[in-house]
Amino acid sequence: MNIDKMNEEDRIREAIKDKTWNEQMTTDSWTVFKIMSELVDGFETMAKIGPCVSIFGSARCKPGSQHYRLAEEIAYQLTKKGFGVITGGGPGIMEAANKGAHFAGGKSVGLNIALPFEQIPNPFIDTDKFINFDHFFVRKVMFMKYSQGYIVLPGGFGTLDELFEAITLIQTHKLVSFPIVLVVSDYWDGLINWVKERMLKEEKINKKELDIFSIVDTAEEAVIVIEDFYNKYALKPNF
């Protein structure tokens, strides 16, 4: 097989096809050290930044589109209030949020992830606040540990993954409660109606757990939700 023409799945299959299960798993012990390294690097960088809000949404969102402009405006307003902005470091909504923070003169953080289809970091991340991860779960630790709020714009499976993990951890009291704001109500209405019509009615969740998140339509409303959080707690923005 031509190695140069192999895709990621082919390379994995080629690497393991002649190995036993035990041989394949012996590399797990060494992986621990890579994970430890990513955690240490992340903790050392993120601990210096101060209170931040993470902004999530589709990497496929085009520059200049409605949702792109909305993410940019939210990040700009948050940064003017003194908050740092964290994104996944890639294109689309992530780029828009980093761009808004950058042009507002605030802290613009990018937690990039190495993917088979290479994700190129966007140019609006502060050079001293860029971290590259191989492991999704280590990257998630950084989002959870160093965010004082989540703002979630329209996105795909990755966006939903980050959203529901945060809701679950707050629901189970494994994470200190912080505001989760869904932006663009007509995008989220179908999902939230299903949650209410099925999960709530069938008692898979309780009504109080719907208060874990808010739904808004404008940049101003999103920022107000985050500001209200800071008005209740001793944590202060980055002024």
N, C-alpha and C positions, 0 to 999 in steps of 0.2 A: 504494500500500500504506500502511495506517495505521501510522506509525512507532511509536506508543505500544503497539500490539498485537504488534509484531514480537518474536520470540524472538532469542536470541543468534545462532543460525545464519542466520536471515533477515537480520539486520543485516549480518553479514559478507558474505553473498551480494549484498545490495543495494549495499554499499560497493565491491565489486570487479567487478561484472558488466560494466561498460562500460570497464574498464581492461585494457590489454595486460599480458602477463607482465612486461615490463620496468618498466612503471609500477607494478605491484603490488610489485615487489621493491625499488624505489628507497627505500622507507622503512626497509629493513634497516639502512642505515648509521646512521640516527638512533636505531634501537632499541639500538645498542651503548651509547649514552650512558645510556639508561635502565637497562640491565643493569649498567653501571659504577656508577651511583648506588646501585642495590640492593646490590651487593657491598660498596661502601664503607660504607654505613649498617649493613649486617649485621656487617662486620668490627669496626667501631668499637663497636657495642653488645655483641657477643658476647665480644670480647676482655677485657672488664672483669668477666665473670661468674665465671670460674673453672671447675674441673672439674664436669661435668654428665653426667647420664644421660638419653638420649632414650627416651620411652615412646610406643609406637605401638599403634594398634588402631582398631576401627570407630567412625566418627562416628555410627553409627546405634544404638549401645548406649544403652539407656535408663537414666536415673538410678535407682539402687536395685537394678539387676539384679546377678546374680552377678559378671559380668565387670567391671561398673562398680565394684563394691565392692572387687574384687580389685586393680584398677588404682589406686584411691584408697589402699588399704593399702600397696601396693608403694611408691608415691610418698611416703607418710607415713614409712615406715621408712627409705627412702633418704635423705630429707631429714634425719631425726634422726641419721643417720650422717655428715651433713655434705655430702652431694652436692646439687648443683642439679638441677632437673628441667626438661627441654625437651619440649614437645609441639608439634603442629601448630596449636595455638591454638583449635581448634574445639570442637564438642560431643562427646558420647559418651565414649569412653575418654580422649580428650584432656582434656576437662573434668574427668573423675575424677582424672586424674594431677595436673593443675594444682591441683585442690581439695585433694588430699592434701598436696602441697607447701606450699600456702598455710596450711592449718591446723596444719602442723608448724612453721610459722615460718621456712621455708626459701625458697630462690630458686625462683621459678615463672616459667618463660620460655615465651612463645608465639610461634611462627613461623607467622603466619596467611597464607593464600593467597587471592587474589581469584579467585572463581569465578563463572560465569554465574548459578548458583543461589547467591546470596550466602551465604558462610559467615560467620556472626556470631561474633566472638571470645567465648570464655567469660569469666565475670566473675572468675575466680580467678587471672588472670595479673597479675604485678607490672606496674604502669603504666610503669615505666622499662625493662621487659624484654619489651615487645611490639613486634614488627616485622611489617609487612604487605608481602607480596611479590606481584608480578604474574607472575613466572616461576618455575615449579616447579624448574627446574634450579639457579637461584640459591639457592632455599630449601634444596635438597638439599646444596649446598655447605656451608651453615651447620650442618646436622645432622652431616655427615661431619667437618667440621673441628673442631667444638667439643664433640663427644660423646666421652666415655670409655667408653661402653657403650650398647648398644641393648637395650631390653626390649620384646618384641613380643607383644602379646595378640591374641586372635582379631579378625580384621578382613577386609576385602575386597581389591580389586585394589590400592588405594593402599598398604595395609599390606604386601602382597606385593612391590610395587614397591620400597619402602624396604628391605625385608628382603633381597631378592635383589641389589639394587645394592650394599649393604654387604658381603654375602658375596662377590660378584664382585670388588670392589676389594681385599678382604683376600686372596682367592685369588690374584689377579694381582700382589700386593705393591704396589699403588698406594695403599694406605691402611695406616697403622700398625695392627697387629692390636689389636682390643679385643673384650671379651666381647659376644656376641650371645645373648640368652636368650629362647627361645620359651616362653610360659607357657600352661598348660592342654594337657596332652599329648594328650588325646583329640580335641582340635580339630586338632592338627597331625599326628596319626599317619598319616592317609591320605596326606598330601603327602610326609612323610618316608619312608614305606614305598615309595611310588612312586620317590622319589629313589634309594633303595637297590636296589629290584628292577629298575629300568630304567637309570637313569643310571650307577649304580655297576657293575652287572653287565655293561653294554654298554661300560664303560670310557670313559664321557663325563666322569667325574670319578674321582679316586682316593680311597681310604679315608681318608687323612689329612685330606682336605678336609671330611669330616663333623665333624671336631673344631672347625671354625670356630664352630659354634653349640652351645648346650646346650638341653635341654628339661626344664622343671620344672613343678610343679603349684601351689606355694604362694608366697605373698609372701616368706616367710622364705627359701626356697630361692633365689629370684631375687636377693634382696639378698646372700646368701652368695656367689653367683657373682661379683657385682660387687665385693664386698669382697675376695675372693681376688685379683682383678686388682690392686687397690690395694696389697695386701700384697706383690706381686711387683715393683712399680715405685715410683719415687721420688715420683710425683704424689700429692698429698694432697688430701682433701676440703676443703670450705669452712669449716673451723673457725677 
